[in-house]
Amino acid sequence: MRSKKDDMTKFKTILGLGIGLLALGWIWDIVLPVNKNLWTCSFVLVTAGWSNILFACFYLVIDVKQYQKWSLPFQWIGVNSILIYMLAGGEIVNFNAI
């Protein structure tokens, strides 16, 4: 992300990596099934693939296209993640009801 490459090259690289990991995970599913409970290698590849695809999409929307206003609540949570964690452990905020 900190390289001097242009934004679209970074987006395409991350997206391509995500698609490649996703494809590799589903191909590996033939031999070792995607299983969340066991955290199989195929599950890790599929999860990493989807994570990279979503990251690429958010990078395109937020950083490249500059559509940032909708993401303000997520920025608050990211900046105050320890506070959110502490509130979730107590009786102050009932996250199960949200």
Secondary structure, 3 states (H helix, E strand, C coil): CCCCCCHHHHHHHHHHHHHHHHHHHHHHCCCCCCCCCCCCHHHHHHHHHHHHHHHHHHHHHHHHCCCCHHHHHHHHHHHCHHHHHHHHHCCCCCCCCC
